[in-house]
Amino acid sequence: MVSEDVVRAQFEPWNTPNPVPFFESLPENIKATVSGVLNPCAGTYTSPAACIEAFGTMASRLGAPPESKVVNVVAAGDYATIELTFKSVSKKGNVYDQIMCFVAKYEGETIREIRLYIDTAVEKAIFDEAE
Protein backbone atom coordinates (compact mmCIF):
# COMPACT_ATOMS: atom_id res chain seq x y z
CA MET A 1 0.00 0.00 0.00
CA VAL A 2 1.52 3.30 -1.11
CA SER A 3 1.09 6.49 0.90
CA GLU A 4 0.25 9.94 -0.37
CA ASP A 5 3.51 11.25 1.13
CA VAL A 6 5.57 8.76 -0.90
CA VAL A 7 3.71 9.65 -4.10
CA ARG A 8 4.09 13.39 -3.52
CA ALA A 9 7.83 12.96 -2.91
CA GLN A 10 8.26 10.93 -6.12
CA PHE A 11 6.32 13.45 -8.20
CA GLU A 12 8.05 16.49 -6.64
CA PRO A 13 10.24 17.09 -9.75
CA TRP A 14 7.02 18.01 -11.59
CA ASN A 15 6.83 21.07 -9.33
CA THR A 16 10.04 22.38 -10.94
CA PRO A 17 10.93 23.51 -14.48
CA ASN A 18 12.79 20.20 -14.95
CA PRO A 19 10.74 17.02 -14.36
CA VAL A 20 13.47 14.77 -15.86
CA PRO A 21 14.60 13.56 -12.38
CA PHE A 22 11.14 12.00 -12.03
CA PHE A 23 11.77 9.86 -15.11
CA GLU A 24 15.29 9.01 -13.93
CA SER A 25 13.83 7.64 -10.69
CA LEU A 26 11.66 5.10 -12.50
CA PRO A 27 12.73 1.45 -12.49
CA GLU A 28 14.36 0.02 -15.62
CA ASN A 29 11.37 -2.25 -16.24
CA ILE A 30 8.74 0.52 -16.09
CA LYS A 31 5.69 0.29 -18.30
CA ALA A 32 4.58 3.84 -19.10
CA THR A 33 1.65 4.37 -21.45
CA VAL A 34 0.73 7.75 -22.90
CA SER A 35 -2.88 7.86 -24.08
CA GLY A 36 -4.36 9.40 -27.16
CA VAL A 37 -5.23 8.51 -30.70
CA LEU A 38 -4.01 11.84 -32.09
CA ASN A 39 -1.17 12.36 -29.63
CA PRO A 40 2.20 12.09 -31.43
CA CYS A 41 3.77 10.84 -28.17
CA ALA A 42 1.11 8.18 -27.55
CA GLY A 43 2.48 4.74 -26.96
CA THR A 44 4.06 2.50 -24.38
CA TYR A 45 7.56 3.15 -23.09
CA THR A 46 9.51 0.50 -21.21
CA SER A 47 12.52 2.28 -19.74
CA PRO A 48 13.31 5.59 -18.06
CA ALA A 49 15.45 6.54 -21.09
CA ALA A 50 12.52 5.97 -23.47
CA CYS A 51 10.28 8.10 -21.22
CA ILE A 52 12.86 10.90 -21.18
CA GLU A 53 13.20 10.72 -24.96
CA ALA A 54 9.42 11.01 -25.44
CA PHE A 55 9.22 13.92 -22.98
CA GLY A 56 12.17 15.57 -24.73
CA THR A 57 10.46 15.24 -28.10
CA MET A 58 7.52 17.24 -26.77
CA ALA A 59 9.60 19.66 -24.69
CA SER A 60 11.81 20.49 -27.69
CA ARG A 61 8.78 22.19 -29.25
CA LEU A 62 8.38 24.55 -26.31
CA GLY A 63 9.87 28.02 -26.25
CA ALA A 64 10.18 28.17 -22.47
CA PRO A 65 10.65 25.68 -19.64
CA PRO A 66 7.30 24.32 -18.49
CA GLU A 67 5.61 25.45 -15.32
CA SER A 68 4.13 22.31 -13.87
CA LYS A 69 2.49 21.67 -10.56
CA VAL A 70 1.09 18.65 -8.76
CA VAL A 71 -2.47 19.66 -7.93
CA ASN A 72 -4.03 16.55 -6.39
CA VAL A 73 -2.81 13.16 -5.20
CA VAL A 74 -5.06 10.28 -4.20
CA ALA A 75 -3.37 7.10 -2.99
CA ALA A 76 -5.41 3.95 -2.43
CA GLY A 77 -3.97 0.50 -2.06
CA ASP A 78 -1.37 -0.12 -4.76
CA TYR A 79 -2.54 2.77 -6.96
CA ALA A 80 -2.19 6.53 -6.98
CA THR A 81 -3.83 9.16 -9.14
CA ILE A 82 -1.84 12.34 -9.67
CA GLU A 83 -3.34 15.45 -11.30
CA LEU A 84 -0.92 18.04 -12.68
CA THR A 85 -1.09 21.32 -14.49
CA PHE A 86 1.53 21.93 -17.17
CA LYS A 87 1.94 25.31 -18.84
CA SER A 88 4.35 26.76 -21.34
CA VAL A 89 4.41 28.44 -24.73
CA SER A 90 5.44 26.93 -28.02
CA LYS A 91 8.42 28.21 -29.97
CA LYS A 92 5.92 30.17 -32.07
CA GLY A 93 4.39 31.76 -28.97
CA ASN A 94 1.21 29.70 -28.72
CA VAL A 95 -0.05 28.75 -25.27
CA TYR A 96 0.51 25.17 -24.23
CA ASP A 97 -1.85 24.63 -21.31
CA GLN A 98 -2.44 21.07 -20.13
CA ILE A 99 -4.12 19.26 -17.29
CA MET A 100 -2.57 15.82 -16.99
CA CYS A 101 -3.61 12.81 -14.99
CA PHE A 102 -1.21 10.01 -14.10
CA VAL A 103 -2.49 6.71 -12.77
CA ALA A 104 0.41 4.87 -11.17
CA LYS A 105 0.50 1.25 -10.06
CA TYR A 106 2.88 0.57 -7.20
CA GLU A 107 4.68 -2.41 -5.82
CA GLY A 108 5.61 -1.26 -2.33
CA GLU A 109 7.03 2.21 -2.92
CA THR A 110 8.16 1.50 -6.48
CA ILE A 111 6.16 2.62 -9.49
CA ARG A 112 5.72 -0.36 -11.80
CA GLU A 113 3.25 1.04 -14.31
CA ILE A 114 2.03 4.49 -15.30
CA ARG A 115 -0.78 5.62 -17.54
CA LEU A 116 -0.80 9.25 -18.58
CA TYR A 117 -4.06 10.83 -19.69
CA ILE A 118 -3.57 14.11 -21.52
CA ASP A 119 -5.38 16.49 -23.88
CA THR A 120 -4.23 15.05 -27.19
CA ALA A 121 -5.56 17.96 -29.25
CA VAL A 122 -3.28 20.38 -27.41
CA GLU A 123 -0.34 18.01 -27.79
CA LYS A 124 -0.98 17.51 -31.50
CA ALA A 125 -1.30 21.26 -32.09
CA ILE A 126 2.21 21.83 -30.69
CA PHE A 127 3.62 19.18 -33.02
CA ASP A 128 1.67 20.43 -36.04
CA GLU A 129 2.90 24.01 -35.70
CA ALA A 130 6.52 22.86 -35.67
CA GLU A 131 6.15 21.20 -39.08
Residue pairs with C-beta under 8 A, 6 or more apart in sequence:
1 77
1 78
2 75
2 77
2 78
2 79
2 80
2 106
2 108
2 109
3 75
4 73
4 74
4 75
4 80
6 75
6 109
7 73
7 75
7 80
7 82
7 104
8 70
8 73
10 22
10 25
10 111
11 22
11 70
11 73
11 82
11 84
11 102
12 22
12 70
13 19
13 20
13 21
13 22
13 25
14 22
14 68
14 69
14 70
14 84
15 68
15 69
15 70
16 68
17 65
17 66
17 67
18 65
19 55
19 66
19 68
20 52
20 55
23 48
23 51
23 52
23 55
24 48
24 52
25 48
26 32
26 48
26 51
26 111
26 114
27 48
27 110
27 111
27 112
28 47
28 48
29 46
29 47
29 112
30 45
30 46
30 47
30 48
30 51
30 111
30 112
30 113
30 114
31 44
31 45
31 46
31 112
31 113
31 114
32 44
32 45
32 46
32 50
32 51
32 113
32 114
32 115
32 116
33 43
33 44
33 45
33 113
33 114
33 115
33 116
34 41
34 42
34 43
34 44
34 45
34 54
34 116
34 118
35 42
35 115
35 116
35 117
35 118
35 120
36 42
36 118
36 120
36 123
37 120
38 120
38 121
38 123
38 124
39 118
39 120
39 123
39 124
40 57
40 58
40 123
40 124
40 127
41 54
41 57
41 58
41 123
42 120
43 54
45 51
45 54
58 123
58 126
58 127
59 66
61 90
61 91
61 126
61 127
61 129
61 130
62 88
62 89
62 90
62 91
62 96
62 126
63 88
63 89
63 90
63 91
63 92
63 93
64 88
64 89
65 88
66 86
66 87
66 88
66 96
67 85
67 86
67 87
67 88
68 84
68 85
68 86
68 87
69 84
69 85
70 82
70 83
70 84
71 83
71 84
71 85
72 81
72 82
72 83
73 80
73 81
73 82
73 83
74 80
74 81
78 105
78 106
78 107
79 103
79 104
79 105
79 106
80 102
80 103
80 104
80 106
81 101
81 102
81 103
81 104
82 101
82 102
82 103
82 104
83 99
83 100
83 101
84 99
84 100
84 101
84 102
85 97
85 98
85 99
85 100
86 96
86 97
86 98
86 99
86 100
87 95
87 96
87 97
87 98
88 96
89 95
89 96
90 96
90 126
90 129
90 130
91 130
92 129
92 130
94 125
94 126
94 129
96 122
96 126
97 122
98 118
98 119
98 122
98 123
99 119
100 116
100 117
100 118
101 116
101 117
101 118
102 114
102 115
102 116
102 117
103 114
103 115
103 117
104 111
104 113
104 114
105 111
105 112
105 113
105 114
106 112
